[in-house]
């Protein structure tokens, strides 16, 4: 995982000269989004994965809306437990400076359906804020790096995640993704 992050960072740095050129006029509004979640915690990837995919729609250069399906699956062999979650979310992005390197802020909301060994299934509702940057690598391909601050509510109560604890199944945290526009 660490090598993958270093490789991804290297590709981004090499792509900066390309992104510095003025972008071609965008004649597309839709995009496919693919992401990896919880990139600050290597523990989450030891026996599982956290990823998502979705659609993004741009309302001009400054505003975008995206819907995502997230899948989380982690196992703890020592405790003989398995944690799974499927989430549906909606996020709005406001691009502060539309350009090849475009910082943005926004809001998100959604629900996750949680299942854990020897526990009752439950639904987790969440909302929060997001901050990120989208780097246009090519005319219809962008890389995004994002950080989410999330408050979640379920039958057990509520929690606020700053995304740095690495606790299994927490919503929020840092993610990397690709957007393919069409």
C-alpha positions in Angstrom: 0.0 0.0 0.0 2.8 2.4 0.9 4.5 1.7 -2.5 1.2 2.4 -4.2 0.9 5.8 -2.5 4.4 6.7 -3.4 3.9 5.7 -7.0 0.6 7.7 -7.2 2.3 10.8 -5.7 5.1 10.5 -8.2 2.7 10.3 -11.1 0.9 13.4 -9.8 4.2 15.3 -9.5 5.2 14.3 -13.0 1.8 15.4 -14.3 1.9 18.9 -12.8 3.6 20.4 -15.9 0.8 19.0 -18.1 -1.8 20.4 -15.7 -0.2 23.9 -15.8 -1.2 24.4 -19.4 -4.6 26.0 -19.9 -7.3 23.3 -20.0 -9.3 22.6 -23.1 -12.9 23.7 -22.8 -14.9 21.0 -21.1 -17.6 19.6 -23.2 -18.6 16.9 -20.8 -20.7 17.0 -17.6 -20.7 13.3 -16.4 -17.9 11.4 -14.8 -17.2 8.0 -13.3 -15.6 8.2 -9.9 -13.3 5.4 -8.4 -11.7 5.9 -5.0 -9.8 4.2 -2.2 -10.8 5.3 1.3 -9.0 5.6 4.6 -5.6 6.0 3.1 -4.1 7.4 6.4 -4.5 4.1 8.2 -2.5 1.1 6.9 -4.2 -1.1 9.5 -7.5 -1.0 7.6 -5.9 -2.7 4.6 -4.1 -5.6 6.3 -7.0 -8.1 5.7 -9.5 -6.2 3.7 -10.4 -3.3 1.4 -12.2 0.0 1.4 -13.2 1.3 -2.0 -16.0 3.1 -3.8 -17.4 3.9 -7.2 -20.0 6.3 -8.4 -21.2 9.0 -10.8 -20.4 12.7 -10.8 -22.3 15.5 -12.6 -20.8 18.9 -13.1 -23.1 22.0 -13.2 -20.6 24.2 -14.9 -17.0 24.7 -13.7 -17.8 25.5 -10.0 -20.4 23.1 -8.8 -20.5 19.3 -8.9 -22.7 16.6 -7.4 -21.7 13.0 -7.0 -23.3 9.8 -5.8 -21.1 7.0 -4.5 -21.4 3.3 -3.5 -18.8 2.4 -0.9 -17.8 -1.1 0.1 -15.8 -1.9 3.2 -14.6 -5.4 4.2 -12.1 -6.1 7.0 -11.3 -9.3 8.9 -9.5 -9.8 12.2 -8.1 -13.3 12.2 -7.0 -13.2 15.8 -10.4 -12.2 17.1 -12.2 -14.3 14.4 -14.4 -11.4 13.4 -15.4 -10.0 10.1 -16.7 -6.5 9.4 -18.6 -5.5 6.3 -20.4 -2.4 5.2 -22.1 -1.1 2.1 -22.7 2.6 1.9 -24.7 4.9 -0.3 -23.7 8.6 -0.3 -24.3 11.9 -2.0 -21.7 14.8 -2.0 -21.7 18.3 -3.3 -18.5 20.0 -4.4 -17.9 23.7 -4.8 -14.7 24.4 -6.7 -13.1 27.5 -5.3 -10.8 28.2 -8.2 -11.8 26.2 -11.3 -8.5 25.4 -13.0 -6.3 22.3 -13.9 -5.5 22.1 -10.1 -8.9 22.9 -8.5 -9.3 23.1 -4.7 -12.9 22.4 -3.5 -15.0 22.2 -0.4 -18.4 20.7 0.1 -20.9 18.6 2.1 -21.8 14.9 2.1 -24.5 12.7 3.5 -25.4 9.1 3.3 -26.2 5.8 4.9 -24.2 2.6 5.5 -25.5 -0.9 6.2 -23.2 -2.6 8.7 -22.7 -6.2 9.5 -20.2 -7.6 12.0 -19.6 -11.2 13.3 -21.8 -11.9 16.4 -23.4 -8.4 16.3 -26.8 -7.3 15.1 -26.9 -5.6 11.7 -27.5 -1.9 11.8 -27.8 1.2 9.6 -25.5 4.1 10.2 -26.6 7.6 8.9 -23.9 10.2 8.4 -23.2 13.7 7.2 -20.2 16.0 7.1 -17.9 18.3 5.3 -15.2 17.6 2.7 -12.2 19.4 1.5 -10.1 18.4 -1.5 -8.3 19.1 -4.7 -8.9 17.8 -8.2 -5.9 17.6 -10.5 -6.7 17.4 -14.2 -4.2 14.9 -15.6 -5.6 14.8 -19.1 -8.6 16.4 -20.8 -11.1 13.8 -19.4 -9.1 12.3 -16.6 -8.6 13.8 -13.1 -7.1 12.7 -9.8 -8.7 13.7 -6.6 -7.4 13.8 -3.0 -10.0 14.5 -0.4 -10.4 14.7 3.4 -13.8 14.1 5.0 -15.0 15.2 8.5 -18.0 13.1 9.4 -20.6 12.8 12.1 -22.5 9.5 12.2 -25.6 8.2 14.0 -26.8 4.6 14.6 -28.7 2.6 17.2 -25.6 2.7 19.5 -25.4 6.5 19.5 -23.4 9.0 17.6 -19.8 9.7 16.8 -17.6 12.3 15.1 -14.7 11.1 13.0 -11.7 13.2 12.1 -10.6 10.2 10.1 -7.2 9.7 11.7 -7.9 6.9 14.3 -7.9 4.0 11.8 -10.9 2.4 13.6 -12.5 -0.2 11.4 -15.6 1.0 9.7 -15.5 4.6 10.6 -16.8 6.9 7.9 -14.6 9.9 7.0 -10.9 10.3 6.6 -8.6 10.7 3.6 -9.2 9.2 0.2 -7.7 9.2 -3.3 -9.6 8.8 -6.4 -9.8 9.0 -10.2 -12.5 10.6 -12.2 -13.1 9.7 -15.9 -15.3 12.3 -17.6 -17.4 11.5 -20.6 
